[in-house]
Amino acid sequence: MSAPTAPLPPAAVDAMRRLELALAAPDVVRAVTRYEVASARTAELSAAMDTRNLTGAEFDALVFAQDTMAAARTVLAAASQLHLIEASA
């Protein structure tokens, strides 16, 4: 039985994630990038939704961003790489 180890500092976790991503297959890198961009867009549109009604185009953009996140998550799950997005979620 091995002794437990202390959690890594956030900077070390981030550095390990960047290294792993740099060594990942291109489809994994694309999926992580698409997920992160869509996640940021979802957050932006969600904030707008809190202050006013979304236009039709904004609503469509929100649905598209959520669909993009789901598709990227599927790619990462198939590659057993969900930790690349869950660590930051």
Steps between C-alpha positions, in 0.01 A plus 500: 500500500645835400485812709257768386647799325405864537298660221702683238497880504270652235796622294639145482162359400474763225854426378427127486179565306683718247771235456246221457306709250819575305562126467139409418361390164378783275133403539534524879664843475222619267232364734652674803530828310145477367369417848681793661383752238141373512508503880610863503227590248240318709607694809483828307152429366379372836607828661308691233199279563503606867469867409261491202328276252721339240440579134428211268859509373639500854278208596617308191861580594439368851353175367788465252759557775334239721488252210867568430589432863306172492671388178845588635422315823407191295835511316690539827304221669580265211868587541483462881610864533207661683735610775635763259175695528370386837800632689407851393125458531 
